Amino acid sequence: MHQTTYHRPASVDEAAALFAKGSDPKYLAGGHTLLPVMKARLASPTDVIDLAKIKDLVGIQSSGDALTIKAATTYFDIMSSADVKNSIPALVYLTSVLGDPAVRYRGTIGGSIANNDPAADYPAAVLALNATVNTNKRAIAADDFFTGLFATLLEDGEIITSISFPVPSRAGYSKMRHPASRFALTGVFVAKSRSGDVRVAATGASQNGVLRVPAIEAALKANFSSAALDNVTISPDGLLSDIHGSAAYRANLVKVMAQRAVDAAEAG
């Protein structure tokens, strides 16, 4: 039987030091990825370093222009936060359709984006809102952070500490959920900044993970309405095709979910 040592550090520095000492260490956030992988014997870390109880990694801070969510903040706390509701209500909606109550009580925003599952919800919000991912070493722009399927710019042992979101003038999210997993067959987050820039990100659709959708961004920048997308065509090239839906089906979903996200943003 493989032996794993469990650690519950009190600080980010202690967690990083424990990681540096381990021969095959893993960080644990909400546990929805690491624990099932360990149960399936697909990973056997020598050390599991639990980040969930580090006080400096939990909490939500709001200013007039930005909303900062610390990495170990749970989905439930995000969904329940008055600061999030007042600043970016689309994040509350995204969280409400993420997983099920058990997932929302334990899952964390930092764990979600660090894992970068191709059908996860939060990467779309981080990318569309042009957020900054802060770690114990640096600040990373959203456009640079996501690098491919289950891949990010994080270095070995680097810890996400918080995500800073510029508060948009309008934002909305819509997804077609897999009926069992609740992951996105395709989900689209639309955000219009206070300066008028429009960013659109789709999850669950691309072979390379979360991606921006320039054709929809251009149409919405000219006219921020769902009708502006009526004549937009999304290419199926590079999109996923599996038992749940073909690439052409997902291409259509990108457009339809974008239109619904715009309507949600317009409704406030």
N, C-alpha and C positions, 0 to 999 in steps of 0.2 A: 504494500500500500504506500502510495506517495505521501510524504509528509509536507504539510504546508504550515508555516508560522503566520498567525494572524496578528496584526499590529493595529492599534488605535492611537495614532499620534495626536498631540494637542496643538500642533502648529504646522504651518506649511514647511518651515525649515526642517522640522523634525521628520516630516514625511519624506522630504527630498533626501535627507541623510540616510533614512532607512532604505530608500530605493537604491541609493548609491552603494550600500553595503551588500545588498542581496545579489545572488547569482542569477536568479530569474524572477525578479519581482514584478508584481502587477498592482496598480492602483485600483481601489474599489470605490465607486461612487454610489449609485442606486442599486447596482448589482444585477440589472436585468440583462446584461450581456455577459459579464464575466462568470457569474455563478452557473448559468446553464451550460456554458462552454466547459467549465470545470467538471460539472456533473457528467457531461458526455465524454470526459477524458480527452478533450481536444486541447486542453491547456492544463499544465500542472505546475503552477508557479511555486517557487520556494518560499515566497513571502507575499502575503496579501496585505496591502496597506490601505486601511479604511479612511477615506477623506471626509466622510459624512458628518462627523462630530467636531470637525475643526471650526471653532466659532468664527474665525476670520473669513471662512468660506461660505457663510450663511447670511442672507439678508438682502434687502432691496433698498436702493437709495434713488430718490427722484429730485431733479432740479428742473428748472423751467425748460431747458433744452435737451436734457439727457435723462435716460433711465438706466441705472446700473443694477444688474442682477448678479449676485455672487454665485459662484459655480456650484456649490453644494445645496443651493436653494431648491426645494422640491417643487414638482409641478403643482401640487396642491397649494403650496404657499404662494406661488405665482398666480394661480387662478383665483385665490382668495384676497389678493393684495389690492387695496384701494389705490395705491400709487400706480400699479400697472393698469388698473381699470381707467384711471383718469388720464394717464399718459399715452398708452398704446393699447386700447381695448381689443385690438385684433390679436394680441398675444394671449389675452384671457380666453378668447374664443378658440384659438389654436390649441391651447392647453386642454380645454374642455372636451375636445374631440380626439384627444391623444390617449390611446390605450383604454384602460378601464380604471375604476377607483383604486384597485390594488397597485396598479402601475403608477398612478398619479400621486399616491401617498409616499412612494419610495423613490421614484425616478427623479433625477436631477438634470438641470439644464446643462451643466458642465459635462456630465457623463454622456448626454445625448450628442453634443457636438464633437466631443473628443472621439467617440466611436464612429461618427459620421456614417451611420447606416444609410444606404441609398434611398430608403423609403421613410426615413425619420422626418418629423415635422419641423423641429427647431432649426436645422440648417437652412431651410428656405426662409425663415424669418430673419435669421442672422444675415444672410446674404442680401435679401431684398431691402432690409432696413439699413444696410451699409454699416453694420455694427463693428466694433473693435473688440477682439478677443484678447483679454489681458491674462498674462501668465506670471509665474514667479520669476521670469527672466526678461520679458519684453511685452510689447503691444503689437498685435497682428491684425491687419485690415482683413475684413471678411473676404474680399476678393482674392486674397493670398492664402487664406487659412485652409480652405477645402481644396484638396489636391487630387482626389479620385475616390474610388470605392473604398470605404473604410480607411481612408487615408487623409491625413492633415499635415500641416507644416510643423506640428509639435515634434520636438526632439525627444529622444529617449530620456525619461525621467522628468520632463517638463510638466508642470501642473497648471491647468487653467484656474485662475483665481476669480475672474469676473467677466461679464460681457456688458459692454456699454453700448446702448442703443440711442442714436439721435432720435428725438421725438418727431415723428412725421406730421404733416398736416392732415393726411388721410392714409389709412392702411386697411387691408382686408385679406382674409385667407379663406380658401375653400379647397376641399379635397374629396376625392372619391375613395372611400374607405374599403379595405378588404374586410369582408363581414366577420371573419374569424380573428385575425391578428390586429385589426384596427390600424395597421400601417396604411400608408397612402399608396393606392395604385397609381394615383397622380394627385399631387397637391400643389397649389399655386398661391404664393404670397405676393401681394401687390402693395407698393408703398410710394406715396408722393411726398417728397420732402418739402420743407417750408420754403425752399428756394425754387421749387417747381420741377426739380429733377424727378424722374420716375424710374424705379427699379422693380423688376419682376423676377422672381426665382421659382423654379419648379423642382419638386422632389418626387421620387418614385417613378420617374419617367426615363431618365437617361442611363445609359450603360456606364457612364463615368460619375454618377452621383448627382448631387444638387447642381443646378446650372441656372444661369441667367437666360432670359428669353428676349433678345434684342428686338425682334420684329414686334412683339407686343409692347415693349418699352417705347419704341418709336411712335407707334399708333396712339398710345395713351398720353404721351407727352404732347402730342398735337391736339388731342381731344380726350380728356379723362372721362370716358363713359364706356359702358359695355358695348354700346352700338358701334363704337369706333373699331371694334375687333371683328365685326361681322365678316369683313372681306380679308381678314388676315389668315394666311395658311401657314401651318407649322409643318416643317419637314419631318418625316419619320426617321431620317438618317441618324444613326447613333442612339436611337431610343430603344428601350427594352422591349423584347418580345418573348412572352412566356405563356404558361397555361392560363394566366389570369387576363391576358390581353396582348394583342399584337402591337407592333410599333406604330402602325397607322391608327389603331384605337387610342393609344396613349397620346399621339400627336393631336388628335381631336380633343382628348381630355384636357390637354394643356390649355387649349383655347377656351373650352367651355368652363373650366375651373377658374381661369383668369377672368372671364366675364362675370362669374358669380362673385369672385373676390372683389372686383370693382363695384358691383352692386352693394356688397356688404360695406365697403369703404364709404360709399356715398350715403348709405343709410346711417352711418355713424356707429 
